[in-house]
Amino acid sequence: MTANRILIAWLAALVAGSILVALPDTGAPLIRISRTHGPGLLDVVGISVITIGVVTLWWWLIRRRRTIAARVGRRGVLVLALVLVLAFAEVIWSVLADNGPWWIVGATVAMVVQLVALATSGGRS
C-alpha cells in the first residue's frame, strides 16, 4: 500500500461520511452532547464511515512512525503532536460549549497536521 492510496481512502471516507452527517436527520438525537449537539441515527452512520477512514490513516501513520520521525525530527514530531492535541481540544470545547461553527477551525488544523504526517511518511509499507 502507498501513501497515495491511504490518502484516497481517507478522503473518500471523509467525503462520504460528511455527506451523511450533513443530510437532514429527522429523528431525535441518540446521544445528547450539549444543548444544540447530539447525533441522530444518520449522523452515527456518517461518523462511523469517517472513523473507518481515520483508523486507516492512523494505522498507516503508526506503522510509518519511524520514517516520519526521521524526516521531521524529534521537535517536529512534538510540534505535530501538540498542534493535533490543541486542535482536538478546540473541537471538543466548541461542541461542548455550543460555540457554533468554531469546531471547523480545530477540525481543519487537525486535518492539516494529519496531511503533513502522511506527506512525510512516504514510500510503501
C-alpha positions in Angstrom: 0.0 0.0 0.0 1.2 3.5 -0.7 0.7 6.9 1.0 -1.4 7.9 -2.1 -3.8 5.0 -1.6 -4.1 5.8 2.1 -4.8 9.5 1.2 -7.6 8.5 -1.3 -9.2 6.1 1.2 -9.1 8.7 3.9 -10.5 11.4 1.8 -13.2 9.2 0.3 -14.3 8.2 3.9 -14.3 11.9 5.0 -16.4 13.0 2.0 -18.9 10.1 2.2 -19.2 10.4 6.0 -19.5 14.2 5.9 -22.3 14.0 3.3 -24.2 11.6 5.6 -23.7 13.8 8.6 -24.8 16.9 6.5 -28.1 15.3 5.4 -31.1 16.2 7.4 -31.7 13.8 10.3 -35.4 13.7 11.2 -35.1 11.5 14.3 -34.3 12.6 17.8 -30.6 12.6 18.9 -29.4 9.2 20.0 -27.0 10.9 22.5 -27.3 14.5 23.7 -23.8 16.0 23.8 -24.8 19.6 24.6 -27.9 21.8 24.3 -27.6 22.0 20.5 -25.5 19.0 19.6 -26.4 15.4 19.5 -26.0 12.8 16.7 -29.1 11.1 15.2 -29.0 7.7 13.5 -27.9 9.1 10.1 -25.1 11.1 11.9 -23.9 8.0 13.7 -23.6 6.1 10.3 -21.7 9.1 8.9 -19.4 9.3 11.9 -18.8 5.6 11.6 -17.7 6.0 7.9 -15.4 8.9 8.9 -14.0 6.7 11.7 -13.1 3.9 9.3 -11.1 6.4 7.2 -9.4 7.9 10.2 -8.4 4.5 11.6 -7.0 3.5 8.2 -4.9 6.7 8.1 -3.7 6.3 11.7 -2.9 2.6 11.1 -0.6 3.8 8.3 1.0 6.7 10.3 1.7 4.4 13.3 3.3 1.8 11.1 5.5 4.6 9.5 6.2 6.5 12.7 10.0 5.9 12.5 10.1 7.3 8.9 8.0 10.3 10.0 10.3 10.9 13.0 13.4 10.6 10.8 12.1 13.1 8.4 10.7 15.8 10.7 12.9 15.2 13.7 12.1 14.9 17.4 10.9 18.6 17.7 8.8 18.2 14.5 7.0 15.2 16.0 6.4 17.1 19.2 5.1 20.1 17.4 2.8 18.0 15.3 1.5 16.1 18.3 1.0 19.3 20.3 -0.9 21.1 17.5 -3.0 18.0 17.0 -4.0 17.8 20.7 -4.8 21.5 20.7 -6.9 21.1 17.6 -8.9 18.3 19.1 -9.3 20.2 22.3 -10.7 23.2 20.3 -13.2 20.9 18.6 -14.3 19.4 21.9 -14.5 22.9 23.6 -16.5 24.3 20.6 -19.1 21.4 20.6 -19.5 21.2 24.4 -19.8 25.0 24.8 -22.2 25.3 21.8 -19.9 27.8 20.1 -21.3 27.4 16.7 -19.1 26.6 13.8 -15.8 27.2 15.6 -15.2 23.4 15.6 -14.4 23.8 11.9 -11.1 25.6 12.9 -9.9 22.7 15.0 -11.0 20.1 12.5 -9.2 21.9 9.7 -6.0 22.2 11.8 -6.2 18.5 12.7 -6.6 17.6 9.0 -3.5 19.7 8.1 -1.4 18.0 10.8 -2.5 14.6 9.6 -1.7 15.5 6.0 1.7 16.7 7.0 2.4 13.5 8.8 1.1 11.5 5.8 3.2 13.5 3.4 6.4 12.8 5.4 5.5 9.1 5.7 6.2 8.4 2.0 7.0 5.2 0.3 5.5 1.7 0.5 4.7 -0.2 3.7 
